[in-house]
Structure formats: structure tokens, C-alpha cells
């Protein structure tokens, strides 16, 4: 289930270009609306409407979900824009550096203390971003938006402490009025694709709800059965696939400087992952010693 979730996310760059001529914002709006529709069906089939209704009784949880809905819309929008504007490799960079951004979030928001190896990994990642910025002639804004929004989303979801289906339903419900208003605006000015570009295009746009929910369900099932370190390793499947697609399928340019930047990011991730795995072993070893004592 964990591999299936990240493989689905890795395959996303192949889906969104099929929505053409729908623009990025129209695709995002449809993703929000149809995700809500699909989640409503899931809540009905699984008889979990009572859990969904209970969400709205907790104002603190609703506040976190409100922020999460804005952040995930930003993440989805940046991703869709990236994969439909020849920036698939840059989009993959965002998910590569996401673990490092999550660590920084822990430092500055939760006042956590990093180990030396984690600081080294973050520093190498920062150098990589500087090199890529010089090479691009601009900040890799798609990658940074994807990374920071997804890290923030994970933090807010942890605070909300909800199941994947209920949380997605609440977030899309909060965003749907805005999405519908935008789709109505496109229809009014005559640029809406849905319903005007044939039934294949309409089905693909409606399918954005299904492809959004399925990997989330798989991830939810994996998260309850796998160790956090296992999930942490699996998460690299998605950006690896995205990078390969950008390089070999979409033929995006990779200069020497970009290769250096990406290699530095991968070195940072290796250091970070080894440190995390080593930290877990130390914790388990101490726990075993305490039990033996």
C-alpha cells in the first residue's frame, strides 16, 4: 500500500498534461470539486458521516483544517503548474528537499534541536538551492513552493489528527465554494474546458477526484501498518519517478550546474536518512537495555 501510494504520486506528471486545454487553475478547481464528490461517496459507503460531522464541533481542529486547505491548494496548484509548464524536474526537486524543509519547520516552529548530521544535510541542501538559483537565473520557485507548502501541510495535519478521508473531505469542502466560483467565472467568459472539449476531457477532469483520493487511502492504510522510517524511505519513490519522467520523457534540460545541485540534494538526503535510521536504532537499543535492566 505504501509503495502503491508513492507510485501513484510519482505517476501524476503523466496525468495532468492530458487535461489540456484546461489551464492550471481550472484543473486545480476541478481537482477540489471532484475530490469532494468522491470523498462524499466514500463516506457514504463506509458509513463514516458521523465522524465527518464531528469535525465541525471542534473549533481548534477546524482552524487547523482551514489553514491546511489553503496550503494544500497552494501545493496542488504549484504541482499542476510545474508539470504542465515543462518544470517536472523542478517539481521533483520540491519533493526531494521536502524532508529537509520539514526538519527546519521543526526547528523554527516546534523549537526542536537538530543533531550535527541533520545540520550538515540541511546546509548541503541550502548550497544546492543556491547553485540551482544561479543556474536558473531565478529562485526555483516551483520547487520551493511545493516543498514548503507540503511540509506545512504535514505539520497542520498532524495538529488536526484526523483520518485521511475525513480530512480531505473537510479541506475540499472549505475550498469548493471558491473553486465553483472560479469555474463559473470561466464559463461566463467562455473559456471553460469542461463540457466544451468533448467527453474524454470531461471524464479526465472528473477523474482528478479519484486520482487524488486513491493514493491518500493507500497511504492511510500503510501509515497504520508501517514504521515511520519505512514510510520515510518510500517517499523518495515519487520524486525519483518524476525526475526520470522529466529527464527521459519530457526531455527537460539538465545543465552541469543542475546536475551538481541535484547530486548535492541527494547527498544531503543520504546523510539525513542514515542519521534518522541510526537514531531509531539507538532508541530501540536503549529501550531494550531498559527492559533488560
N, C-alpha and C positions, 0 to 999 in steps of 0.2 A: 504493500500500500504506500509506503514511504517513497520507494523508487518510482511507483506509478504517478504519485503527485508531482514530484520534481521533473519527471519526464514530460508530463503534460505541460508544465510551466515552461520547460525548455523548448517544446514544440510550438509555443504560442507565436513566434515570429512568422511561422508558415501560414497562420490563420488570418491575421489582421489585414495583410495586403489583399486578401480575397474580397474584402468589403468595399473596395473601390467601385464606384466613385464616391462613396460616403467618406466625408472628411473625418479627421481625428476626433473632433468634438461630437459629431453625430454618432460615431462608433462608440465613444465613451458614454453618451446618453443612452444609447440602446443597451449597452452592457449593464448599466444601472437598472433600467426599467425591466429588462428581461431576466436579470438575476433575481429581482424581487418576485417576479411571476413564478420562476422555477422554485425559489425557496418557499413560496406560499404553497405550491403543490407538495413539496417535501414535508412541510409542517402538517399538512392535511393527512398525507399518507402515514406519517409516523406518529400522528396524534400528539403533537407537541405544541399545539397552540397555547396551552395553559402556561408553558414555560416562556413562550414569546410574550404573552400578555403580562407576565410577572416582571418583565424587564422594566416596564414603564412606571412601576411603583417605587423604584429606587432612583432618586434624582441624581445622585453621585454617579451611578452607573450610566444613566442617560447622558450626563455631561461628557463622560469619557467616550461614549459611543458617538456623540455628536462631533467631537474633535476627531475621532478615528475615521468617521465618514468623510470629513473634509480631506484628511491626509491620504486615505486610500484612493479618493477620487483624483488627487494630485498624482499619486503613484501610477494609477491606471492610465491617466492622461499622458504622463511623460513616457510611459512604456509604449502606448499605442502610437504616439507621435514619433518616437525613436524608430520603431520597426517599420513604419510606413514612410519614413523620410531618410532612408539609407543610413541609419545610425544604429544598426543592430549590434555591431561590435561595441559601440559606446554604451548601449543599453546593457549589454552583458557585463561591462566594467562596473556598472552600478551595483549589480548583484554580487560581483566579486568583492567589492570593497564594503558591502553592507555589514559583514561581521565586524570589521574594524570600526565602522561608524557606530554600531551598537555598543561596542566597548567604550567609545568616547561618551556616548549618551549615559552609560552607567557612571562614568567619572564625574561628569558635569551636572547631571540631574540627581543621581542617587548617591553621590559622594562616595563611590566605590574606589578602592585602591587597586591599581594595576601592578602586576608583577613585572620584573625587568624585561622578560621576553616579550610580554604584551606591549610594553612601551616601544621596544625595538621594532615590533611588527607594525605598530601604528606610525612610527617615524618613517619606516621604509615605504609604507603606503602613501604617506604625505609627499615624500620625494617623488614617487611615481606620478602622483596627480600634478605636481609642478612640471615634471618633464612632459606629460601629455598636454598640459595647458600651453606650454611654449610651442609644442609641435602643432597643435590645433590652431594656435593663434587666438585662443579664447579658452575660458574655463570649460571643461567637459560637463556642461550644464545638465544634459540629459542624464548622464551617469550619476552626478551628484544629487539631482532631484530624486531619481529612483532610489538611491542608497539612503539618503536622509529621510525621505518620506516613509520608506518601508521599515527602517529602524524605529522611527517614531510611532508608526502604526503598531509594531510589535509591542512596544512599551505600553501604549494605551490599551491594547487588547489584554495584556497581562493584568492591568489595573481593573478592567471591566470584568474579567473572569467569567466568560460566557462560552457556551458551545459554539462551534463554527457556524452551524446553520442559523441558530437564533441571532448571533452577532451579525452575520451577513444580511439577514432579513431586516434587522433594525437599522443597519447602516444604509442599506439601499432604500428603505422606506423614508429615511430622512432626506436622501438625495433625490428621490424620484420626482417630487414637485418641480425642482429646478430642471431636471432632465426633460420632463414633459414640456415645460415651458419653452425650453430651447428647441425641442423638436417641433413644437407648434409654431415657433418663430420661423424655422426653416421652411415649414410648409407654407406659411403666409407669404414668404418672399420667393417661393417657387424653387428652392434648392434642396429640398428634402429628397434623399435617395429612396428611402423605404416606401414601397408601394408604387414607385415610378420607374424602377430599373429592372423590373421582372421579378418573378417569384424566387429564382435562385438567390438573388441578392437579398430579398426579404427574409428568406429562410436562414441565410448566413448571419444576418443581423440579429434575428431572433435567437440563433444558436449561441450568441455571446453569453447569454444567461446560463446555458448548460455547461459550456466550457469553463465558465468561472466557478460554478458550484462543484463540479465533479472532482477536480484536484483538491479543493478545500475539504470535501468529505473524505477523500483518501488520506489527506494529511491528518485530519482529526482522528481517523482510525489508527494511523501509525503513531501519532503522538502519545496515545494512551498505552501503547504496547512496546515502544522503543525507548532506549535511554536517550537522554538529551544529546550526548556525544555522537550517537549514531545518526540522529537527525541532523546534527551539525555537519557531519561528513556528507550526508546525502544532498544537502542544499547546494553543493557545488555542481551537481549534475545539470541543473537548469542553465546557469551561465556558461558552462562548458559547451553545451549544445548550441546555445545562442551564438557564442563566439565562432564555433565551427560553421554554422549556417551563414553568418555574416561574412566569413572569410572565403568559404568554398562555394556557397550557393548564390549569395548576393554580390560576391566579388568586390567587397569594400576594401579600400586601400589600407595597407599596413606599412607605414614607413619604418625605417630603422629605429627612430625615436619612439614610435608607438610600441614596437616590439620590446624595447628596453623598458618602457613604462609598464606594460603588461607583465613582463617577466618579474619585475620588482614587486608588483602586486601579488603574483603567485608565490614568490619567495616569502613575502610577508604573511600570506595565508598558511604556508607550510610551517613557519615559525609559530604562528598563533595556534594552529591545530595541534602541533606537537606539545605545546605548553598546556593546552586545555586537556589533552589526553593524559599528560603526565600529572597534572593537578588532580584529575579524577582518580588516578591510580594511588596517589599519595593519600587522598581522603579515604579510599577504600582500605588501604593498608593500615591507617591509623584506627579506623573503625574495627578492623579485625583484631588489632592489638588490644583495643579496649575491651572487646568481647572476651578475648583470651585471658586478660587480666581479671 
